[in-house]
Amino acid sequence: MSYRTDRRHRQIATKGRPMIIRRPGQSAGVTIQAYAPPAQAAQIINGMGSASFIAQTMADALTAHGLPAKDDTVQDGPKAYTLTDATPVYDGPTLCGWTLIAAGGESHDDTGSLV
C-alpha cells in the first residue's frame, strides 16, 4: 500500500462512519465505511447544508456492491441521498477509492425527533 492509499485508508478509518449503499429498488444494501466532511459555513443556508453530499470511501469497501452507479442510494444514519456521480480515485495506476457525490438528504428518522 503506497503512502497516498495508506493515508486515505487511515483518514476513512479514523473519521469515517458506517453508511449503507444500495441499488434502486433494493431494500438490502452493503455497509461501507465512508468519510463525509461537514458542510462549510458558506454552504449552509437557513441552517441546512445546500451543497452536494460528498463521501470518500475505499475501493475495496465497494467490492460486494460493485461499481457505484447513478441513482444508487447512500444512507448516512437517518438520511438517504441519491447518488448523482461517483469519481474514481487512483494512486498511480491503481484504483484506491471513490468519491461519492449525492443529492437529497431525505430523513428516514422514525423515532419522532425533528432531525
The first five atom37 places (N, CA, C, CB, O) and aatype in JSON, in Angstrom:
{
  "aatype": [12, 15, 18, 1, 16, 3, 1, 1, 8, 1, 5, 9, 0, 16, 11, 7, 1, 14, 12, 9, 9, 1, 1, 14, 7, 5, 15, 0, 7, 19, 16, 9, 5, 0, 18, 0, 14, 14, 0, 5, 0, 0, 5, 9, 9, 2, 7, 12, 7, 15, 0, 15, 13, 9, 0, 5, 16, 12, 0, 3, 0, 10, 16, 0, 8, 7, 10, 14, 0, 11, 3, 3, 16, 19, 5, 3, 7, 14, 11, 0, 18, 16, 10, 16, 3, 0, 16, 14, 19, 18, 3, 7, 14, 16, 10, 4, 7, 17, 16, 10, 9, 0, 0, 7, 7, 6, 15, 8, 3, 3, 16, 7, 15, 10, 19],
  "atom_mask": [
    [1, 1, 1, 1, 1],
    [1, 1, 1, 1, 1],
    [1, 1, 1, 1, 1],
    [1, 1, 1, 1, 1],
    [1, 1, 1, 1, 1],
    [1, 1, 1, 1, 1],
    [1, 1, 1, 1, 1],
    [1, 1, 1, 1, 1],
    [1, 1, 1, 1, 1],
    [1, 1, 1, 1, 1],
    [1, 1, 1, 1, 1],
    [1, 1, 1, 1, 1],
    [1, 1, 1, 1, 1],
    [1, 1, 1, 1, 1],
    [1, 1, 1, 1, 1],
    [1, 1, 1, 0, 1],
    [1, 1, 1, 1, 1],
    [1, 1, 1, 1, 1],
    [1, 1, 1, 1, 1],
    [1, 1, 1, 1, 1],
    [1, 1, 1, 1, 1],
    [1, 1, 1, 1, 1],
    [1, 1, 1, 1, 1],
    [1, 1, 1, 1, 1],
    [1, 1, 1, 0, 1],
    [1, 1, 1, 1, 1],
    [1, 1, 1, 1, 1],
    [1, 1, 1, 1, 1],
    [1, 1, 1, 0, 1],
    [1, 1, 1, 1, 1],
    [1, 1, 1, 1, 1],
    [1, 1, 1, 1, 1],
    [1, 1, 1, 1, 1],
    [1, 1, 1, 1, 1],
    [1, 1, 1, 1, 1],
    [1, 1, 1, 1, 1],
    [1, 1, 1, 1, 1],
    [1, 1, 1, 1, 1],
    [1, 1, 1, 1, 1],
    [1, 1, 1, 1, 1],
    [1, 1, 1, 1, 1],
    [1, 1, 1, 1, 1],
    [1, 1, 1, 1, 1],
    [1, 1, 1, 1, 1],
    [1, 1, 1, 1, 1],
    [1, 1, 1, 1, 1],
    [1, 1, 1, 0, 1],
    [1, 1, 1, 1, 1],
    [1, 1, 1, 0, 1],
    [1, 1, 1, 1, 1],
    [1, 1, 1, 1, 1],
    [1, 1, 1, 1, 1],
    [1, 1, 1, 1, 1],
    [1, 1, 1, 1, 1],
    [1, 1, 1, 1, 1],
    [1, 1, 1, 1, 1],
    [1, 1, 1, 1, 1],
    [1, 1, 1, 1, 1],
    [1, 1, 1, 1, 1],
    [1, 1, 1, 1, 1],
    [1, 1, 1, 1, 1],
    [1, 1, 1, 1, 1],
    [1, 1, 1, 1, 1],
    [1, 1, 1, 1, 1],
    [1, 1, 1, 1, 1],
    [1, 1, 1, 0, 1],
    [1, 1, 1, 1, 1],
    [1, 1, 1, 1, 1],
    [1, 1, 1, 1, 1],
    [1, 1, 1, 1, 1],
    [1, 1, 1, 1, 1],
    [1, 1, 1, 1, 1],
    [1, 1, 1, 1, 1],
    [1, 1, 1, 1, 1],
    [1, 1, 1, 1, 1],
    [1, 1, 1, 1, 1],
    [1, 1, 1, 0, 1],
    [1, 1, 1, 1, 1],
    [1, 1, 1, 1, 1],
    [1, 1, 1, 1, 1],
    [1, 1, 1, 1, 1],
    [1, 1, 1, 1, 1],
    [1, 1, 1, 1, 1],
    [1, 1, 1, 1, 1],
    [1, 1, 1, 1, 1],
    [1, 1, 1, 1, 1],
    [1, 1, 1, 1, 1],
    [1, 1, 1, 1, 1],
    [1, 1, 1, 1, 1],
    [1, 1, 1, 1, 1],
    [1, 1, 1, 1, 1],
    [1, 1, 1, 0, 1],
    [1, 1, 1, 1, 1],
    [1, 1, 1, 1, 1],
    [1, 1, 1, 1, 1],
    [1, 1, 1, 1, 1],
    [1, 1, 1, 0, 1],
    [1, 1, 1, 1, 1],
    [1, 1, 1, 1, 1],
    [1, 1, 1, 1, 1],
    [1, 1, 1, 1, 1],
    [1, 1, 1, 1, 1],
    [1, 1, 1, 1, 1],
    [1, 1, 1, 0, 1],
    [1, 1, 1, 0, 1],
    [1, 1, 1, 1, 1],
    [1, 1, 1, 1, 1],
    [1, 1, 1, 1, 1],
    [1, 1, 1, 1, 1],
    [1, 1, 1, 1, 1],
    [1, 1, 1, 1, 1],
    [1, 1, 1, 0, 1],
    [1, 1, 1, 1, 1],
    [1, 1, 1, 1, 1],
    [1, 1, 1, 1, 1]
  ],
  "atom_positions": [
    [[0.86, -1.17, 0.0], [0.0, 0.0, 0.0], [0.91, 1.23, 0.0], [-0.98, 0.0, 1.24], [1.76, 1.37, 0.87]],
    [[0.73, 2.12, -0.95], [1.57, 3.3, -1.03], [1.16, 4.32, 0.03], [1.49, 3.92, -2.43], [0.16, 4.16, 0.72]],
    [[1.95, 5.36, 0.13], [1.69, 6.39, 1.13], [0.32, 7.04, 0.92], [2.78, 7.46, 1.09], [-0.41, 7.25, 1.89]],
    [[-0.03, 7.35, -0.32], [-1.31, 8.02, -0.6], [-2.49, 7.13, -0.22], [-1.4, 8.39, -2.1], [-3.43, 7.59, 0.43]],
    [[-2.44, 5.87, -0.6], [-3.52, 4.94, -0.27], [-3.59, 4.72, 1.24], [-3.33, 3.6, -0.99], [-4.67, 4.68, 1.81]],
    [[-2.43, 4.58, 1.87], [-2.39, 4.37, 3.32], [-2.97, 5.57, 4.06], [-0.95, 4.12, 3.78], [-3.73, 5.4, 5.02]],
    [[-2.63, 6.77, 3.63], [-3.15, 7.99, 4.26], [-4.67, 8.08, 4.1], [-2.48, 9.24, 3.66], [-5.38, 8.43, 5.04]],
    [[-5.16, 7.75, 2.92], [-6.61, 7.77, 2.67], [-7.3, 6.73, 3.56], [-6.92, 7.49, 1.17], [-8.34, 7.0, 4.15]],
    [[-6.72, 5.53, 3.65], [-7.29, 4.47, 4.47], [-7.35, 4.9, 5.94], [-6.45, 3.18, 4.33], [-8.37, 4.68, 6.6]],
    [[-6.28, 5.51, 6.45], [-6.27, 5.96, 7.84], [-7.32, 7.03, 8.09], [-4.88, 6.5, 8.22], [-7.99, 7.0, 9.13]],
    [[-7.5, 7.98, 7.18], [-8.48, 9.04, 7.36], [-9.9, 8.47, 7.39], [-8.36, 10.1, 6.25], [-10.71, 8.85, 8.23]],
    [[-10.2, 7.57, 6.48], [-11.54, 6.99, 6.43], [-11.78, 6.12, 7.66], [-11.73, 6.16, 5.14], [-12.88, 6.13, 8.21]],
    [[-10.77, 5.37, 8.08], [-10.92, 4.51, 9.26], [-11.1, 5.34, 10.53], [-9.71, 3.59, 9.41], [-11.86, 4.96, 11.42]],
    [[-10.4, 6.47, 10.62], [-10.45, 7.31, 11.82], [-11.67, 8.21, 11.86], [-9.2, 8.15, 11.91], [-12.36, 8.27, 12.87]],
    [[-11.94, 8.91, 10.76], [-13.01, 9.91, 10.75], [-14.31, 9.42, 10.12], [-12.54, 11.13, 10.01], [-15.35, 10.07, 10.24]],
    [[-14.25, 8.28, 9.46], [-15.41, 7.78, 8.75], [-16.45, 7.16, 9.67], [0.0, 0.0, 0.0], [-16.24, 7.0, 10.87]],
    [[-17.57, 6.83, 9.07], [-18.66, 6.18, 9.8], [-19.35, 5.2, 8.85], [-19.68, 7.24, 10.36], [-19.23, 5.32, 7.63]],
    [[-20.07, 4.23, 9.42], [-20.76, 3.27, 8.55], [-21.89, 3.93, 7.77], [-21.31, 2.11, 9.39], [-22.68, 4.7, 8.32]],
    [[-21.97, 3.63, 6.51], [-23.05, 4.08, 5.64], [-23.52, 2.86, 4.84], [-22.6, 5.25, 4.68], [-22.79, 1.88, 4.72]],
    [[-24.71, 2.94, 4.31], [-25.25, 1.83, 3.52], [-25.46, 2.32, 2.1], [-26.59, 1.29, 4.13], [-26.05, 3.38, 1.87]],
    [[-24.98, 1.55, 1.14], [-25.2, 1.87, -0.27], [-26.03, 0.74, -0.87], [-23.84, 2.06, -1.05], [-25.77, -0.44, -0.64]],
    [[-27.04, 1.12, -1.65], [-27.92, 0.11, -2.26], [-28.34, 0.56, -3.65], [-29.17, -0.14, -1.37], [-28.35, 1.75, -3.97]],
    [[-28.69, -0.42, -4.45], [-29.2, -0.16, -5.8], [-30.65, 0.31, -5.71], [-29.09, -1.44, -6.69], [-31.33, 0.01, -4.73]],
    [[-31.13, 1.04, -6.72], [-32.53, 1.47, -6.71], [-33.47, 0.27, -6.62], [-32.84, 2.29, -7.97], [-33.28, -0.74, -7.3]],
    [[-34.48, 0.38, -5.77], [-35.47, -0.67, -5.64], [-35.09, -1.8, -4.7], [0.0, 0.0, 0.0], [-35.9, -2.7, -4.46]],
    [[-33.87, -1.78, -4.16], [-33.45, -2.82, -3.23], [-33.63, -2.35, -1.8], [-31.99, -3.23, -3.48], [-33.34, -1.2, -1.48]],
    [[-34.09, -3.23, -0.94], [-34.22, -2.86, 0.47], [-32.93, -3.16, 1.22], [-35.4, -3.61, 1.12], [-32.59, -2.45, 2.16]],
    [[-32.23, -4.2, 0.82], [-30.96, -4.53, 1.47], [-29.83, -3.82, 0.74], [-30.72, -6.07, 1.49], [-29.91, -3.57, -0.46]],
    [[-28.81, -3.5, 1.46], [-27.66, -2.84, 0.86], [-26.38, -3.37, 1.44], [0.0, 0.0, 0.0], [-26.38, -4.37, 2.16]],
    [[-25.28, -2.71, 1.13], [-23.97, -3.09, 1.62], [-23.48, -1.98, 2.55], [-22.97, -3.32, 0.44], [-23.52, -0.8, 2.2]],
    [[-23.02, -2.37, 3.73], [-22.48, -1.39, 4.67], [-21.04, -1.1, 4.3], [-22.59, -1.89, 6.14], [-20.23, -2.02, 4.13]],
    [[-20.72, 0.18, 4.17], [-19.36, 0.62, 3.85], [-18.91, 1.61, 4.9], [-19.29, 1.25, 2.42], [-19.73, 2.23, 5.58]],
    [[-17.61, 1.76, 5.05], [-17.04, 2.8, 5.9], [-16.71, 3.97, 4.97], [-15.76, 2.28, 6.69], [-15.98, 3.8, 4.0]],
    [[-17.23, 5.14, 5.28], [-17.0, 6.3, 4.41], [-16.84, 7.55, 5.26], [-18.16, 6.48, 3.41], [-17.34, 7.63, 6.39]],
    [[-16.14, 8.53, 4.72], [-15.93, 9.8, 5.4], [-16.62, 10.9, 4.61], [-14.41, 10.11, 5.56], [-16.35, 11.1, 3.43]],
    [[-17.53, 11.6, 5.27], [-18.22, 12.74, 4.66], [-17.84, 13.99, 5.44], [-19.78, 12.52, 4.64], [-18.28, 14.16, 6.58]],
    [[-17.04, 14.87, 4.85], [-16.67, 16.09, 5.57], [-17.9, 16.95, 5.85], [-15.64, 16.89, 4.77], [-18.84, 16.97, 5.06]],
    [[-17.89, 17.66, 6.98], [-19.04, 18.51, 7.3], [-19.16, 19.67, 6.31], [-18.92, 19.06, 8.74], [-18.18, 20.07, 5.68]],
    [[-20.37, 20.19, 6.19], [-20.6, 21.34, 5.3], [-19.82, 22.55, 5.8], [-22.12, 21.67, 5.21], [-19.7, 22.76, 7.01]],
    [[-19.31, 23.33, 4.89], [-18.59, 24.56, 5.23], [-19.61, 25.67, 5.48], [-17.61, 24.96, 4.09], [-20.75, 25.58, 5.03]],
    [[-19.21, 26.7, 6.2], [-20.11, 27.8, 6.55], [-20.77, 28.42, 5.32], [-19.35, 28.87, 7.33], [-21.95, 28.77, 5.37]],
    [[-20.03, 28.55, 4.23], [-20.58, 29.15, 3.01], [-21.62, 28.26, 2.34], [-19.46, 29.46, 2.03], [-22.38, 28.73, 1.5]],
    [[-21.67, 26.98, 2.71], [-22.61, 26.05, 2.1], [-23.88, 25.89, 2.92], [-21.95, 24.7, 1.92], [-24.78, 25.15, 2.52]],
    [[-23.98, 26.59, 4.04], [-25.14, 26.45, 4.92], [-26.07, 27.63, 4.72], [-24.7, 26.34, 6.4], [-25.67, 28.78, 4.9]],
    [[-27.3, 27.34, 4.35], [-28.32, 28.36, 4.15], [-29.51, 28.0, 5.02], [-28.74, 28.48, 2.63], [-30.03, 26.89, 4.94]],
    [[-29.94, 28.94, 5.86], [-31.07, 28.72, 6.78], [-30.87, 27.48, 7.64], [-32.36, 28.59, 5.99], [-31.82, 26.74, 7.91]],
    [[-29.64, 27.26, 8.09], [-29.36, 26.14, 8.97], [-29.27, 24.79, 8.29], [0.0, 0.0, 0.0], [-29.09, 23.78, 8.96]],
    [[-29.38, 24.76, 6.98], [-29.33, 23.5, 6.23], [-28.17, 23.54, 5.24], [-30.68, 23.23, 5.49], [-27.89, 24.59, 4.65]],
    [[-27.51, 22.41, 5.06], [-26.47, 22.32, 4.06], [-27.07, 22.4, 2.67], [0.0, 0.0, 0.0], [-28.05, 21.71, 2.38]],
    [[-26.5, 23.23, 1.8], [-27.06, 23.4, 0.46], [-26.19, 22.76, -0.61], [-27.25, 24.87, 0.15], [-26.59, 22.7, -1.78]],
    [[-25.02, 22.29, -0.24], [-24.12, 21.69, -1.22], [-24.41, 20.19, -1.36], [-22.65, 21.91, -0.8], [-25.16, 19.61, -0.57]],
    [[-23.83, 19.59, -2.36], [-23.97, 18.15, -2.55], [-23.37, 17.4, -1.37], [-23.31, 17.7, -3.87], [-22.44, 17.89, -0.73]],
    [[-23.89, 16.22, -1.09], [-23.33, 15.34, -0.08], [-22.17, 14.6, -0.73], [-24.41, 14.34, 0.49], [-22.34, 13.96, -1.77]],
    [[-21.0, 14.69, -0.13], [-19.81, 14.05, -0.68], [-19.24, 13.1, 0.36], [-18.74, 15.1, -1.11], [-19.03, 13.48, 1.51]],
    [[-19.0, 11.86, -0.05], [-18.44, 10.86, 0.85], [-17.25, 10.19, 0.16], [-19.51, 9.8, 1.25], [-17.3, 9.86, -1.02]],
    [[-16.19, 9.98, 0.93], [-14.99, 9.31, 0.44], [-14.98, 7.89, 0.99], [-13.7, 10.09, 0.87], [-15.24, 7.68, 2.17]],
    [[-14.69, 6.92, 0.14], [-14.59, 5.53, 0.59], [-13.45, 4.83, -0.14], [-15.93, 4.78, 0.36], [-12.96, 5.32, -1.15]],
    [[-13.05, 3.71, 0.39], [-12.0, 2.92, -0.24], [-12.62, 2.03, -1.32], [-11.24, 2.05, 0.82], [-13.8, 1.68, -1.24]],
    [[-11.84, 1.69, -2.33], [-12.33, 0.85, -3.43], [-12.75, -0.53, -2.93], [-11.27, 0.72, -4.52], [-13.74, -1.08, -3.4]],
    [[-11.99, -1.09, -1.99], [-12.32, -2.44, -1.52], [-13.61, -2.47, -0.71], [-11.18, -2.98, -0.68], [-14.2, -3.54, -0.55]],
    [[-14.06, -1.32, -0.2], [-15.32, -1.28, 0.55], [-16.51, -1.54, -0.37], [-15.48, 0.08, 1.24], [-17.56, -1.99, 0.09]],
    [[-16.35, -1.25, -1.65], [-17.44, -1.41, -2.61], [-17.39, -2.74, -3.36], [-17.43, -0.27, -3.6], [-18.14, -2.93, -4.32]],
    [[-16.51, -3.64, -2.95], [-16.37, -4.91, -3.66], [-17.69, -5.68, -3.71], [-15.31, -5.77, -2.99], [-18.06, -6.18, -4.78]],
    [[-18.39, -5.79, -2.59], [-19.65, -6.54, -2.55], [-20.77, -5.83, -3.3], [-20.07, -6.78, -1.1], [-21.7, -6.48, -3.78]],
    [[-20.68, -4.51, -3.42], [-21.72, -3.73, -4.09], [-21.48, -3.64, -5.59], [-21.79, -2.32, -3.5], [-22.43, -3.63, -6.37]],
    [[-20.24, -3.59, -5.98], [-19.9, -3.37, -7.38], [-19.64, -1.88, -7.6], [0.0, 0.0, 0.0], [-19.59, -1.1, -6.65]],
    [[-19.46, -1.5, -8.84], [-19.18, -0.1, -9.15], [-20.38, 0.77, -8.77], [-18.85, 0.07, -10.65], [-21.52, 0.4, -9.04]],
    [[-20.12, 1.92, -8.14], [-21.23, 2.81, -7.82], [-21.86, 3.35, -9.11], [-20.76, 3.98, -6.92], [-21.16, 3.6, -10.09]],
    [[-23.17, 3.51, -9.09], [-23.89, 3.95, -10.29], [-24.88, 5.05, -9.93], [-24.62, 2.77, -10.96], [-25.34, 5.16, -8.8]],
    [[-25.2, 5.87, -10.94], [-26.19, 6.93, -10.76], [-27.49, 6.33, -10.22], [-26.46, 7.68, -12.1], [-27.9, 5.24, -10.63]],
    [[-28.11, 7.03, -9.31], [-29.38, 6.65, -8.66], [-29.24, 5.59, -7.58], [-30.33, 6.17, -9.7], [-30.24, 5.18, -7.0]],
    [[-28.0, 5.13, -7.29], [-27.82, 4.31, -6.09], [-28.18, 5.18, -4.89], [-26.34, 3.76, -5.98], [-28.11, 6.41, -4.97]],
    [[-28.56, 4.57, -3.79], [-28.91, 5.31, -2.58], [-27.8, 5.13, -1.56], [-30.27, 4.83, -2.0], [-27.35, 4.01, -1.3]],
    [[-27.36, 6.24, -0.97], [-26.39, 6.21, 0.12], [-27.13, 6.66, 1.37], [-25.14, 7.13, -0.18], [-27.65, 7.77, 1.43]],
    [[-27.16, 5.8, 2.37], [-27.83, 6.13, 3.63], [-26.78, 6.41, 4.68], [-28.79, 4.99, 4.08], [-25.95, 5.57, 4.98]],
    [[-26.84, 7.62, 5.24], [-25.94, 8.06, 6.29], [-26.78, 8.32, 7.53], [-25.12, 9.34, 5.87], [-27.37, 9.4, 7.67]],
    [[-26.85, 7.34, 8.42], [-27.72, 7.47, 9.59], [-29.16, 7.52, 9.13], [0.0, 0.0, 0.0], [-29.59, 6.66, 8.37]],
    [[-29.92, 8.53, 9.59], [-31.33, 8.59, 9.21], [-31.57, 9.25, 7.85], [-32.1, 9.35, 10.26], [-32.72, 9.3, 7.39]],
    [[-30.53, 9.74, 7.19], [-30.71, 10.46, 5.93], [-30.29, 9.61, 4.74], [-29.92, 11.77, 5.94], [-29.28, 8.91, 4.78]],
    [[-31.08, 9.69, 3.68], [-30.79, 8.96, 2.45], [-30.52, 9.96, 1.33], [-31.98, 8.01, 2.07], [-31.24, 10.94, 1.17]],
    [[-29.48, 9.69, 0.57], [-29.07, 10.54, -0.53], [-29.07, 9.72, -1.82], [-27.66, 11.16, -0.27], [-28.79, 8.52, -1.79]],
    [[-29.38, 10.36, -2.94], [-29.35, 9.7, -4.24], [-28.05, 10.05, -4.94], [-30.57, 10.12, -5.11], [-27.71, 11.22, -5.12]],
    [[-27.32, 9.02, -5.33], [-26.03, 9.21, -5.97], [-26.22, 9.87, -7.33], [-25.3, 7.87, -6.12], [-26.99, 9.4, -8.16]],
    [[-25.51, 10.97, -7.55], [-25.57, 11.67, -8.83], [-24.3, 11.44, -9.64], [-25.78, 13.16, -8.62], [-24.31, 11.53, -10.87]],
    [[-23.19, 11.14, -8.94], [-21.92, 10.92, -9.62], [-20.99, 10.17, -8.69], [-21.29, 12.27, -10.07], [-21.14, 10.22, -7.47]],
    [[-20.04, 9.49, -9.26], [-19.0, 8.8, -8.49], [-17.7, 8.95, -9.26], [-19.36, 7.29, -8.25], [-17.62, 8.6, -10.44]],
    [[-16.69, 9.46, -8.6], [-15.4, 9.69, -9.24], [-14.37, 8.72, -8.67], [-14.95, 11.15, -9.04], [-14.17, 8.68, -7.45]],
    [[-13.71, 7.96, -9.52], [-12.68, 7.05, -9.02], [-11.46, 7.84, -8.55], [-12.27, 6.03, -10.11], [-11.14, 8.9, -9.1]],
    [[-10.79, 7.32, -7.53], [-9.57, 7.93, -7.01], [-8.44, 6.93, -7.25], [-9.7, 8.31, -5.48], [-8.51, 5.79, -6.81]],
    [[-7.42, 7.38, -7.95], [-6.3, 6.5, -8.3], [-5.06, 6.87, -7.52], [-6.02, 6.55, -9.8], [-4.81, 8.04, -7.21]],
    [[-4.28, 5.85, -7.21], [-2.94, 6.02, -6.66], [-2.01, 5.44, -7.72], [-2.76, 5.3, -5.23], [-1.75, 4.24, -7.74]],
    [[-1.53, 6.3, -8.61], [-0.82, 5.82, -9.78], [-1.82, 5.12, -10.68], [0.0, 0.0, 0.0], [-2.88, 5.67, -10.97]],
    [[-1.51, 3.9, -11.13], [-2.45, 3.17, -11.99], [-3.5, 2.37, -11.2], [-1.68, 2.23, -12.88], [-4.38, 1.75, -11.8]],
    [[-3.4, 2.37, -9.87], [-4.27, 1.53, -9.05], [-5.47, 2.29, -8.51], [-3.48, 0.95, -7.89], [-5.31, 3.37, -7.93]],
    [[-6.66, 1.74, -8.71], [-7.87, 2.32, -8.13], [-7.81, 2.09, -6.63], [-9.17, 1.68, -8.76], [-7.75, 0.95, -6.17]],
    [[-7.84, 3.18, -5.85], [-7.75, 3.03, -4.39], [-9.02, 3.49, -3.68], [-6.57, 3.82, -3.86], [-9.2, 3.17, -2.51]],
    [[-9.89, 4.22, -4.35], [-11.09, 4.68, -3.67], [-12.08, 5.33, -4.61], [0.0, 0.0, 0.0], [-11.89, 5.38, -5.83]],
    [[-13.16, 5.82, -4.0], [-14.22, 6.5, -4.75], [-14.65, 7.75, -3.99], [-15.42, 5.57, -4.98], [-14.7, 7.76, -2.76]],
    [[-14.96, 8.79, -4.73], [-15.63, 9.96, -4.19], [-17.08, 9.86, -4.65], [-14.95, 11.32, -4.65], [-17.36, 9.93, -5.85]],
    [[-17.98, 9.69, -3.7], [-19.4, 9.56, -4.0], [-20.07, 10.92, -3.85], [-20.08, 8.51, -3.07], [-19.96, 11.55, -2.8]],
    [[-20.74, 11.38, -4.89], [-21.4, 12.68, -4.88], [-22.9, 12.42, -4.99], [-20.9, 13.59, -6.06], [-23.37, 11.76, -5.91]],
    [[-23.64, 12.96, -4.03], [-25.07, 12.65, -3.96], [-25.87, 13.9, -3.62], [-25.34, 11.56, -2.92], [-25.33, 14.9, -3.16]],
    [[-27.16, 13.82, -3.86], [-28.08, 14.92, -3.56], [-29.23, 14.36, -2.73], [-28.61, 15.6, -4.86], [-29.45, 13.15, -2.68]],
    [[-29.94, 15.25, -2.11], [-31.11, 14.83, -1.34], [-30.91, 15.09, 0.13], [0.0, 0.0, 0.0], [-30.72, 16.23, 0.55]],
    [[-30.97, 14.05, 0.91], [-30.86, 14.18, 2.35], [-32.2, 13.95, 3.01], [0.0, 0.0, 0.0], [-32.46, 14.45, 4.1]],
    [[-33.06, 13.18, 2.33], [-34.37, 12.87, 2.88], [-34.19, 12.06, 4.15], [-35.24, 12.09, 1.85], [-33.46, 11.07, 4.18]],
    [[-34.86, 12.5, 5.21], [-34.72, 11.84, 6.51], [-35.67, 10.66, 6.62], [-34.98, 12.83, 7.64], [-36.84, 10.74, 6.26]],
    [[-35.12, 9.57, 7.13], [-35.91, 8.36, 7.4], [-35.9, 8.08, 8.89], [-35.36, 7.15, 6.61], [-35.88, 6.92, 9.31]],
    [[-35.92, 9.13, 9.68], [-35.9, 9.01, 11.13], [-37.32, 8.74, 11.61], [-35.32, 10.29, 11.8], [-38.19, 9.6, 11.5]],
    [[-37.55, 7.55, 12.13], [-38.88, 7.22, 12.61], [-38.96, 7.2, 14.14], [-39.3, 5.88, 12.06], [-39.83, 6.55, 14.71]],
    [[-38.04, 7.91, 14.79], [-38.05, 7.95, 16.25], [-38.92, 9.08, 16.76], [-36.63, 8.11, 16.79], [-39.15, 9.18, 17.97]],
    [[-39.41, 9.92, 15.87], [-40.26, 11.03, 16.27], [-39.51, 12.33, 16.49], [0.0, 0.0, 0.0], [-40.12, 13.35, 16.79]],
    [[-38.17, 12.3, 16.35], [-37.42, 13.54, 16.53], [-37.49, 14.38, 15.27], [-35.95, 13.23, 16.9], [-37.85, 13.89, 14.2]],
    [[-37.15, 15.63, 15.41], [-37.2, 16.56, 14.28], [-35.81, 16.75, 13.71], [-37.8, 17.91, 14.7], [-35.34, 17.89, 13.62]],
    [[-35.16, 15.68, 13.31], [-33.81, 15.75, 12.77], [-33.86, 16.23, 11.35], [-33.1, 14.39, 12.85], [-32.82, 16.36, 10.71]]
  ]
}
